[in-house]
Amino acid sequence: MKRFTCGCLLPIFSALLPGAAQAQVTEDDLVRSPQYVAREHRFQNLPNPDLKPNRSTWDIWSRFFFESKQGTVPIDPIPVRMLDKAALDALDNASSHIIRLGHSSHLLKLRGKWWLIDPVFGPRASPVTWAGPQRFHQPPIALEDVPPIEGLILSHDHYDHLDVPTIEALKGRVKRYFVPLGVGQHLRSWGVPADSIEEFDWWQERKWGEVTLTAAPAQHFSGRTLWDRDRTLWASWSVRSGSDHIFYSGDSGYFSGFKTIRERLPRIDIALMENGAYDTYWPAVHMQPEETVQAFQDLGAGVLYLVHNSTFDLAFHGWRDPLERVAALAKERGIHLATPEIGEVLTVGKPRENRHWWEGLR
């Protein structure tokens, strides 16, 4: 299938820059992975006979250069609930809390310990500060106010999920990094201590303190330049703390792997599911809203929590479109939906009133 950087010009920008980190692990480490194609020195997705082909790279780039966008960036301010140390400290240490930071970035408090998922605090999802997709809103907490982090989880190495300034600012404040195979080399090249990084293949499982982590399949791709495509692995993640089970899809197209995850993992309480940056030009690597709902139902999870929207302009759909389409389907199918505002705290297993906060915003 054709591959590209979903909805932004990041490989072109990064190709012009010196020092772009490229994942390099030993061949012996990689060949043990069923996902690794040794003769091509790259990772691959699971076989998918129902895979919808992406359009050619030329078609995609031509569209971004020449087609105008409508309604992809909000005119009105995105609501943000600002957080401070007192609010974070007040969260019950006996529960699991999820705080939406924007896009796919989340701060978790698991039994009193702080975790981060795909943290991007920078103003752009880009290798440069002067170009690339710009944030719609500020983070709900300043980077310098982020508490000491027990564990940091990464799904893959794209710029809207792995942000160098954020990683560098957090150095010395993170005990452990949990990443897919190959992504550790990026972190090491940016000065993260090698002994604090754990790299996972799909279905590898490890325990850190009271949290059990499992890397699971996703259907996506990787790369930060024009020359390192698929040199690192991508993954979804299962995070279990006490009796609470949180699933994070990472970036993924729709595939049968969601049903396999349901079969192999305990029942999921809440699923953080990708919902945004989709397009008919690249159906293999991002899900349409209807596919997000189907993937959630394949997982058999309790609550559908939408991520990967409302922060960056990465495609051609209207910025409200992901939320509106899934909300309508959730109502029709009786799905328990969570669409938290930026900065809102969701406590796993606790009742909450869900708001369609985007309604009425331009």
ChimeraX attribute file (.defattr): number of C-alpha atoms within 10 A of each C-alpha:
attribute: neighborCount
match mode: 1-to-1
recipient: residues
	/A:1	10
	/A:2	10
	/A:3	19
	/A:4	22
	/A:5	24
	/A:6	19
	/A:7	20
	/A:8	22
	/A:9	18
	/A:10	25
	/A:11	21
	/A:12	14
	/A:13	17
	/A:14	19
	/A:15	15
	/A:16	12
	/A:17	11
	/A:18	7
	/A:19	9
	/A:20	15
	/A:21	19
	/A:22	20
	/A:23	22
	/A:24	16
	/A:25	15
	/A:26	8
	/A:27	11
	/A:28	9
	/A:29	11
	/A:30	22
	/A:31	15
	/A:32	11
	/A:33	16
	/A:34	13
	/A:35	17
	/A:36	23
	/A:37	13
	/A:38	15
	/A:39	7
	/A:40	10
	/A:41	16
	/A:42	17
	/A:43	24
	/A:44	20
	/A:45	16
	/A:46	15
	/A:47	11
	/A:48	13
	/A:49	8
	/A:50	10
	/A:51	15
	/A:52	16
	/A:53	14
	/A:54	19
	/A:55	17
	/A:56	15
	/A:57	15
	/A:58	8
	/A:59	11
	/A:60	18
	/A:61	16
	/A:62	11
	/A:63	14
	/A:64	15
	/A:65	9
	/A:66	8
	/A:67	10
	/A:68	8
	/A:69	13
	/A:70	10
	/A:71	14
	/A:72	17
	/A:73	21
	/A:74	18
	/A:75	10
	/A:76	11
	/A:77	10
	/A:78	17
	/A:79	15
	/A:80	18
	/A:81	14
	/A:82	15
	/A:83	18
	/A:84	12
	/A:85	11
	/A:86	8
	/A:87	10
	/A:88	16
	/A:89	12
	/A:90	8
	/A:91	16
	/A:92	14
	/A:93	13
	/A:94	11
	/A:95	18
	/A:96	26
	/A:97	22
	/A:98	21
	/A:99	22
	/A:100	25
	/A:101	29
	/A:102	26
	/A:103	24
	/A:104	27
	/A:105	22
	/A:106	22
	/A:107	23
	/A:108	23
	/A:109	26
	/A:110	23
	/A:111	17
	/A:112	16
	/A:113	17
	/A:114	20
	/A:115	23
	/A:116	23
	/A:117	23
	/A:118	27
	/A:119	25
	/A:120	26
	/A:121	25
	/A:122	18
	/A:123	18
	/A:124	21
	/A:125	26
	/A:126	25
	/A:127	24
	/A:128	13
	/A:129	12
	/A:130	10
	/A:131	13
	/A:132	19
	/A:133	20
	/A:134	18
	/A:135	19
	/A:136	20
	/A:137	18
	/A:138	18
	/A:139	23
	/A:140	21
	/A:141	18
	/A:142	12
	/A:143	15
	/A:144	8
	/A:145	10
	/A:146	17
	/A:147	17
	/A:148	14
	/A:149	20
	/A:150	19
	/A:151	22
	/A:152	22
	/A:153	20
	/A:154	23
	/A:155	27
	/A:156	26
	/A:157	27
	/A:158	22
	/A:159	21
	/A:160	26
	/A:161	21
	/A:162	25
	/A:163	20
	/A:164	19
	/A:165	13
	/A:166	15
	/A:167	21
	/A:168	13
	/A:169	12
	/A:170	19
	/A:171	14
	/A:172	12
	/A:173	14
	/A:174	19
	/A:175	16
	/A:176	19
	/A:177	23
	/A:178	24
	/A:179	27
	/A:180	25
	/A:181	26
	/A:182	26
	/A:183	30
	/A:184	27
	/A:185	20
	/A:186	20
	/A:187	23
	/A:188	16
	/A:189	15
	/A:190	15
	/A:191	12
	/A:192	21
	/A:193	16
	/A:194	13
	/A:195	10
	/A:196	15
	/A:197	20
	/A:198	16
	/A:199	16
	/A:200	24
	/A:201	23
	/A:202	20
	/A:203	18
	/A:204	12
	/A:205	14
	/A:206	14
	/A:207	12
	/A:208	11
	/A:209	10
	/A:210	12
	/A:211	17
	/A:212	15
	/A:213	22
	/A:214	22
	/A:215	24
	/A:216	28
	/A:217	26
	/A:218	26
	/A:219	26
	/A:220	22
	/A:221	26
	/A:222	23
	/A:223	26
	/A:224	28
	/A:225	21
	/A:226	15
	/A:227	11
	/A:228	18
	/A:229	19
	/A:230	23
	/A:231	26
	/A:232	30
	/A:233	31
	/A:234	34
	/A:235	28
	/A:236	26
	/A:237	28
	/A:238	22
	/A:239	18
	/A:240	21
	/A:241	18
	/A:242	13
	/A:243	9
	/A:244	17
	/A:245	22
	/A:246	21
	/A:247	26
	/A:248	22
	/A:249	26
	/A:250	26
	/A:251	28
	/A:252	23
	/A:253	22
	/A:254	25
	/A:255	24
	/A:256	17
	/A:257	19
	/A:258	21
	/A:259	15
	/A:260	14
	/A:261	21
	/A:262	17
	/A:263	13
	/A:264	10
	/A:265	15
	/A:266	12
	/A:267	17
	/A:268	20
	/A:269	18
	/A:270	23
	/A:271	25
	/A:272	24
	/A:273	24
	/A:274	30
	/A:275	30
	/A:276	29
	/A:277	25
	/A:278	23
	/A:279	18
	/A:280	14
	/A:281	17
	/A:282	25
	/A:283	18
	/A:284	26
	/A:285	26
	/A:286	23
	/A:287	27
	/A:288	22
	/A:289	22
	/A:290	16
	/A:291	17
	/A:292	24
	/A:293	24
	/A:294	15
	/A:295	24
	/A:296	25
	/A:297	17
	/A:298	18
	/A:299	21
	/A:300	20
	/A:301	22
	/A:302	18
	/A:303	20
	/A:304	24
	/A:305	20
	/A:306	26
	/A:307	28
	/A:308	22
	/A:309	20
	/A:310	26
	/A:311	26
	/A:312	25
	/A:313	25
	/A:314	24
	/A:315	17
	/A:316	20
	/A:317	18
	/A:318	17
	/A:319	24
	/A:320	19
	/A:321	17
	/A:322	24
	/A:323	22
	/A:324	15
	/A:325	15
	/A:326	23
	/A:327	21
	/A:328	10
	/A:329	15
	/A:330	17
	/A:331	11
	/A:332	9
	/A:333	10
	/A:334	8
	/A:335	18
	/A:336	15
	/A:337	20
	/A:338	22
	/A:339	21
	/A:340	21
	/A:341	23
	/A:342	23
	/A:343	21
	/A:344	17
	/A:345	22
	/A:346	20
	/A:347	17
	/A:348	17
	/A:349	15
	/A:350	9
	/A:351	8
	/A:352	12
	/A:353	8
	/A:354	12
	/A:355	12
	/A:356	13
	/A:357	13
	/A:358	18
	/A:359	10
	/A:360	7
	/A:361	12
	/A:362	13
